[in-house]
């Protein structure tokens, strides 16, 4: 059940139109403390942990910017089509 609650938290993040602030990720610390100390709140905190971990990972992935040396430069990008669905 906890794994399902965690998955639902991750899936909830995917329907947000905009990512919430990464500072919301700081709530992961109290969520972990509640998860370990109050067993009856395990499902709620599993849901919150899924949401918060997905949020932090999304911000981490989006933080990889284009290197400054490549900004404002024209580049030629070449690719091939492997297959057409």
N, CA and C atoms as an extended XYZ file, in Angstrom:
255
Properties=species:S:1:pos:R:3:atomname:S:1:resname:S:1:resid:I:1 pbc="F F F"
N         0.808       -1.197        0.000 N   UNK     1
C         0.000        0.000        0.000 CA  UNK     1
C         0.853        1.264        0.000 C   UNK     1
N         1.972        1.207        0.742 N   UNK     2
C         2.835        2.395        0.802 CA  UNK     2
C         3.442        2.690       -0.570 C   UNK     2
N         3.783        1.627       -1.291 N   UNK     3
C         4.366        1.827       -2.620 CA  UNK     3
C         3.347        2.460       -3.569 C   UNK     3
N         2.096        2.051       -3.438 N   UNK     4
C         1.047        2.634       -4.274 CA  UNK     4
C         0.832        4.113       -3.928 C   UNK     4
N         0.863        4.436       -2.642 N   UNK     5
C         0.727        5.833       -2.219 CA  UNK     5
C         1.895        6.656       -2.754 C   UNK     5
N         3.103        6.097       -2.699 N   UNK     6
C         4.293        6.779       -3.233 CA  UNK     6
C         4.110        7.034       -4.735 C   UNK     6
N         3.660        6.019       -5.469 N   UNK     7
C         3.447        6.150       -6.911 CA  UNK     7
C         2.391        7.206       -7.225 C   UNK     7
N         1.332        7.248       -6.439 N   UNK     8
C         0.307        8.264       -6.655 CA  UNK     8
C         0.849        9.676       -6.430 C   UNK     8
N         1.760        9.818       -5.472 N   UNK     9
C         2.398       11.112       -5.257 CA  UNK     9
C         3.236       11.537       -6.455 C   UNK     9
N         3.963       10.577       -7.019 N   UNK    10
C         4.769       10.865       -8.215 CA  UNK    10
C         3.858       11.230       -9.381 C   UNK    10
N         2.788       10.478       -9.562 N   UNK    11
C         1.869       10.744      -10.672 CA  UNK    11
C         1.150       12.084      -10.515 C   UNK    11
N         0.883       12.484       -9.290 N   UNK    12
C         0.227       13.774       -9.078 CA  UNK    12
C         1.085       14.916       -9.609 C   UNK    12
N         2.389       14.807       -9.431 N   UNK    13
C         3.270       15.869       -9.923 CA  UNK    13
C         3.173       16.008      -11.437 C   UNK    13
N         2.900       14.919      -12.132 N   UNK    14
C         2.847       14.951      -13.589 CA  UNK    14
C         1.631       15.687      -14.137 C   UNK    14
N         0.618       15.924      -13.322 N   UNK    15
C        -0.547       16.646      -13.837 CA  UNK    15
C        -0.509       18.129      -13.474 C   UNK    15
N         0.508       18.568      -12.741 N   UNK    16
C         0.644       19.995      -12.437 CA  UNK    16
C         0.999       20.745      -13.715 C   UNK    16
N         0.365       21.879      -13.993 N   UNK    17
C         0.722       22.639      -15.193 CA  UNK    17
C         2.091       23.314      -15.069 C   UNK    17
N         2.516       23.603      -13.841 N   UNK    18
C         3.801       24.252      -13.580 CA  UNK    18
C         4.431       23.554      -12.371 C   UNK    18
N         5.743       23.378      -12.422 N   UNK    19
C         6.417       22.774      -11.266 CA  UNK    19
C         6.371       23.721      -10.070 C   UNK    19
N         6.019       23.218       -8.912 N   UNK    20
C         6.086       24.066       -7.717 CA  UNK    20
C         7.532       24.435       -7.403 C   UNK    20
N         7.697       25.361       -6.519 N   UNK    21
C         9.030       25.829       -6.137 CA  UNK    21
C         9.872       24.683       -5.582 C   UNK    21
N        11.166       24.675       -5.893 N   UNK    22
C        12.020       23.623       -5.325 CA  UNK    22
C        12.152       23.739       -3.808 C   UNK    22
N        11.839       24.903       -3.269 N   UNK    23
C        11.896       25.058       -1.812 CA  UNK    23
C        10.856       24.195       -1.122 C   UNK    23
N         9.829       23.810       -1.841 N   UNK    24
C         8.835       22.893       -1.296 CA  UNK    24
C         9.477       21.546       -0.970 C   UNK    24
N        10.566       21.249       -1.638 N   UNK    25
C        11.297       20.013       -1.391 CA  UNK    25
C        11.870       19.919        0.010 C   UNK    25
N        11.990       21.053        0.693 N   UNK    26
C        12.476       21.017        2.075 CA  UNK    26
C        11.501       20.298        3.006 C   UNK    26
N        10.264       20.165        2.567 N   UNK    27
C         9.278       19.435        3.365 CA  UNK    27
C         9.575       17.941        3.422 C   UNK    27
N        10.567       17.498        2.648 N   UNK    28
C        10.914       16.081        2.674 CA  UNK    28
C        11.466       15.676        4.041 C   UNK    28
N        12.138       16.595        4.717 N   UNK    29
C        12.727       16.281        6.021 CA  UNK    29
C        11.647       16.002        7.063 C   UNK    29
N        10.671       16.898        7.259 N   UNK    30
C         9.622       16.557        8.225 CA  UNK    30
C         8.792       15.349        7.791 C   UNK    30
N         8.629       15.161        6.484 N   UNK    31
C         7.874       13.997        6.018 CA  UNK    31
C         8.579       12.701        6.402 C   UNK    31
N         9.895       12.686        6.265 N   UNK    32
C        10.651       11.490        6.671 CA  UNK    32
C        10.562       11.258        8.170 C   UNK    32
N        10.642       12.331        8.941 N   UNK    33
C        10.546       12.181       10.395 CA  UNK    33
C         9.178       11.643       10.807 C   UNK    33
N         8.128       12.144       10.192 N   UNK    34
C         6.782       11.648       10.502 CA  UNK    34
C         6.635       10.200       10.052 C   UNK    34
N         7.190        9.879        8.890 N   UNK    35
C         7.109        8.513        8.363 CA  UNK    35
C         7.732        7.510        9.340 C   UNK    35
N         8.882        7.880        9.917 N   UNK    36
C         9.581        6.961       10.817 CA  UNK    36
C         8.997        6.922       12.227 C   UNK    36
N         8.377        8.005       12.666 N   UNK    37
C         7.932        8.069       14.060 CA  UNK    37
C         6.445        7.806       14.260 C   UNK    37
N         5.610        8.063       13.264 N   UNK    38
C         4.162        7.892       13.418 CA  UNK    38
C         3.679        6.886       12.368 C   UNK    38
N         3.613        5.598       12.725 N   UNK    39
C         3.266        4.569       11.728 CA  UNK    39
C         1.882        4.741       11.103 C   UNK    39
N         0.932        5.304       11.816 N   UNK    40
C        -0.415        5.417       11.245 CA  UNK    40
C        -0.488        6.468       10.138 C   UNK    40
N         0.498        7.314       10.034 N   UNK    41
C         0.564        8.312        8.971 CA  UNK    41
C         1.430        7.839        7.801 C   UNK    41
N         1.758        6.561        7.767 N   UNK    42
C         2.684        6.035        6.758 CA  UNK    42
C         2.164        6.230        5.335 C   UNK    42
N         0.875        6.035        5.101 N   UNK    43
C         0.345        6.194        3.742 CA  UNK    43
C         0.392        7.645        3.283 C   UNK    43
N         0.020        8.550        4.163 N   UNK    44
C         0.023        9.976        3.810 CA  UNK    44
C         1.444       10.450        3.554 C   UNK    44
N         2.369       10.052        4.413 N   UNK    45
C         3.749       10.496        4.221 CA  UNK    45
C         4.399        9.802        3.024 C   UNK    45
N         3.998        8.569        2.706 N   UNK    46
C         4.510        7.928        1.492 CA  UNK    46
C         4.072        8.703        0.257 C   UNK    46
N         2.828        9.147        0.261 N   UNK    47
C         2.312        9.980       -0.832 CA  UNK    47
C         3.113       11.277       -0.944 C   UNK    47
N         3.324       11.931        0.202 N   UNK    48
C         4.073       13.195        0.213 CA  UNK    48
C         5.512       12.982       -0.227 C   UNK    48
N         6.122       11.892        0.211 N   UNK    49
C         7.505       11.620       -0.189 CA  UNK    49
C         7.605       11.370       -1.688 C   UNK    49
N         6.653       10.653       -2.253 N   UNK    50
C         6.654       10.435       -3.701 CA  UNK    50
C         6.567       11.744       -4.460 C   UNK    50
N         5.677       12.612       -4.017 N   UNK    51
C         5.517       13.920       -4.653 CA  UNK    51
C         6.787       14.756       -4.514 C   UNK    51
N         7.349       14.794       -3.320 N   UNK    52
C         8.511       15.645       -3.074 CA  UNK    52
C         9.770       15.128       -3.767 C   UNK    52
N         9.960       13.821       -3.774 N   UNK    53
C        11.143       13.271       -4.451 CA  UNK    53
C        11.042       13.501       -5.955 C   UNK    53
N         9.852       13.315       -6.523 N   UNK    54
C         9.667       13.582       -7.956 CA  UNK    54
C         9.893       15.062       -8.260 C   UNK    54
N         9.443       15.934       -7.356 N   UNK    55
C         9.638       17.372       -7.538 CA  UNK    55
C        11.121       17.728       -7.545 C   UNK    55
N        11.863       17.208       -6.583 N   UNK    56
C        13.297       17.507       -6.518 CA  UNK    56
C        14.038       16.944       -7.725 C   UNK    56
N        13.656       15.756       -8.160 N   UNK    57
C        14.311       15.170       -9.328 CA  UNK    57
C        13.989       15.968      -10.598 C   UNK    57
N        12.767       16.437      -10.725 N   UNK    58
C        12.398       17.232      -11.904 CA  UNK    58
C        13.191       18.535      -11.942 C   UNK    58
N        13.317       19.198      -10.807 N   UNK    59
C        14.101       20.436      -10.775 CA  UNK    59
C        15.575       20.161      -11.045 C   UNK    59
N        16.065       19.041      -10.560 N   UNK    60
C        17.473       18.686      -10.788 CA  UNK    60
C        17.717       18.452      -12.279 C   UNK    60
N        16.781       17.760      -12.944 N   UNK    61
C        16.942       17.501      -14.378 CA  UNK    61
C        16.828       18.784      -15.200 C   UNK    61
N        15.935       19.670      -14.810 N   UNK    62
C        15.747       20.918      -15.561 CA  UNK    62
C        16.856       21.934      -15.301 C   UNK    62
N        17.649       21.711      -14.277 N   UNK    63
C        18.695       22.666      -13.925 CA  UNK    63
C        19.918       22.559      -14.833 C   UNK    63
N        19.997       21.517      -15.627 N   UNK    64
C        21.161       21.381      -16.510 CA  UNK    64
C        20.985       22.306      -17.707 C   UNK    64
N        21.596       23.455      -17.633 N   UNK    65
C        21.478       24.476      -18.667 CA  UNK    65
C        22.491       24.249      -19.783 C   UNK    65
N        22.264       24.956      -20.859 N   UNK    66
C        23.210       24.963      -21.955 CA  UNK    66
C        24.467       25.703      -21.501 C   UNK    66
N        25.654       25.171      -21.776 N   UNK    67
C        26.877       25.871      -21.373 CA  UNK    67
C        26.931       27.286      -21.953 C   UNK    67
N        27.478       28.205      -21.187 N   UNK    68
C        27.519       29.614      -21.591 CA  UNK    68
C        28.304       29.812      -22.890 C   UNK    68
N        29.262       28.953      -23.161 N   UNK    69
C        30.060       29.096      -24.390 CA  UNK    69
C        29.237       28.791      -25.642 C   UNK    69
N        28.131       28.056      -25.490 N   UNK    70
C        27.310       27.710      -26.653 CA  UNK    70
C        26.115       28.628      -26.840 C   UNK    70
N        25.890       29.540      -25.916 N   UNK    71
C        24.752       30.442      -26.025 CA  UNK    71
C        24.997       31.483      -27.115 C   UNK    71
N        23.932       31.886      -27.794 N   UNK    72
C        23.953       32.911      -28.845 CA  UNK    72
C        24.878       32.553      -30.007 C   UNK    72
N        25.047       31.282      -30.274 N   UNK    73
C        25.848       30.835      -31.411 CA  UNK    73
C        24.960       30.055      -32.355 C   UNK    73
N        25.203       30.227      -33.636 N   UNK    74
C        24.480       29.426      -34.612 CA  UNK    74
C        25.178       28.085      -34.760 C   UNK    74
N        24.374       27.030      -34.756 N   UNK    75
C        24.938       25.688      -34.886 CA  UNK    75
C        24.125       24.911      -35.910 C   UNK    75
N        24.767       23.980      -36.540 N   UNK    76
C        24.097       23.080      -37.464 CA  UNK    76
C        23.919       21.744      -36.748 C   UNK    76
N        22.680       21.311      -36.659 N   UNK    77
C        22.378       20.035      -36.014 CA  UNK    77
C        21.957       19.063      -37.091 C   UNK    77
N        22.614       17.903      -37.134 N   UNK    78
C        22.336       16.896      -38.153 CA  UNK    78
C        21.830       15.632      -37.440 C   UNK    78
N        20.809       15.036      -38.003 N   UNK    79
C        20.282       13.805      -37.417 CA  UNK    79
C        19.707       12.916      -38.508 C   UNK    79
N        19.374       11.702      -38.136 N   UNK    80
C        18.761       10.774      -39.069 CA  UNK    80
C        17.486       10.224      -38.447 C   UNK    80
N        16.539        9.883      -39.300 N   UNK    81
C        15.307        9.256      -38.844 CA  UNK    81
C        15.535        7.760      -38.865 C   UNK    81
N        15.404        7.114      -37.736 N   UNK    82
C        15.634        5.673      -37.647 CA  UNK    82
C        14.433        4.883      -38.127 C   UNK    82
N        13.238        5.331      -37.727 N   UNK    83
C        12.026        4.646      -38.197 CA  UNK    83
C        10.847        5.603      -38.083 C   UNK    83
N         9.826        5.317      -38.827 N   UNK    84
C         8.619        6.112      -38.776 CA  UNK    84
C         7.535        5.250      -38.136 C   UNK    84
N         6.908        5.766      -37.096 N   UNK    85
C         5.892        4.937      -36.418 CA  UNK    85
C         4.655        4.708      -37.251 C   UNK    85
